[in-house]
């Protein structure tokens, strides 16, 4: 599945794939959905854009952030962890999903953060 409300895939992959009641959302990076450009700024701005992109894909699939059951979070610098948590937490005010957060050597387009997700969205 794909939506224009989130950045287009920058490679041979889908924004998300639905398998029954599960939605697997590909890693989202801080790209502006309208221009495809990397959002300028630090971890606060980039994490916010990543989470908005993730949310756009989930909503396009008929869900909400409450349907997210697992995330994988990748940071270019683990020193950004506290600030990332502050931004991330605003998207999951109650019952946050399971997750792991790891520091990686490099992310696409040299961004500071990437987040993927698994959602449980029951079909009507």
Long-range contacts (C-beta under 8 A, 24 or more apart in sequence): 1-57, 1-60, 1-61, 2-60, 3-56, 3-57, 3-60, 4-33, 5-33, 5-56, 5-57, 5-59, 5-60, 6-33, 6-53, 6-54, 6-56, 6-57, 6-60, 7-31, 7-32, 7-33, 7-36, 7-53, 8-36, 10-36, 10-108, 10-109, 15-57, 16-57, 16-58, 16-60, 16-61, 18-61, 18-121, 20-123, 21-120, 21-121, 21-122, 21-123, 22-118, 22-119, 22-120, 22-121, 23-58, 23-61, 23-63, 23-67, 23-117, 23-118, 23-119, 23-120, 23-121, 24-116, 24-117, 24-118, 24-119, 25-54, 25-57, 25-58, 25-116, 25-117, 25-118, 25-119, 26-116, 27-72, 27-74, 27-114, 27-115, 27-116, 28-53, 28-54, 28-57, 28-114, 28-115, 28-116, 29-53, 29-107, 29-108, 29-109, 29-111, 29-113, 29-114, 30-111, 30-112, 30-113, 31-109, 38-109, 38-110, 38-111, 42-83, 42-112, 43-75, 43-77, 43-80, 43-83, 43-84, 43-87, 43-112, 43-113, 44-83, 44-86, 44-87, 46-111, 46-112, 46-113, 47-80, 47-83, 47-84, 47-87, 47-88, 47-112, 47-113, 48-87, 50-113, 50-114, 50-115, 51-87, 51-88, 51-90, 51-91, 51-115, 54-91, 54-115, 54-117, 55-91, 58-117, 58-119, 58-121, 61-119, 61-121, 62-121, 63-119, 63-121, 65-91, 65-92, 66-94, 66-95, 67-119, 67-120, 67-121, 68-92, 68-97, 68-117, 68-118, 68-119, 69-97, 69-98, 69-118, 69-119, 69-120, 70-97, 70-98, 70-99, 70-117, 70-118, 71-97, 71-98, 71-99, 71-115, 71-116, 71-117, 71-118, 72-99, 72-100, 72-115, 72-116, 72-117, 73-99, 73-100, 73-101, 73-102, 73-113, 73-114, 73-115, 74-101, 74-102, 74-103, 74-104, 74-107, 74-113, 74-114, 74-115, 75-101, 75-102, 75-103, 75-104, 75-112, 75-113, 76-103, 76-104, 76-106, 76-107, 76-110, 76-111, 76-112, 76-113, 77-103, 77-112, 78-103, 80-112, 80-113, 84-113, 88-115
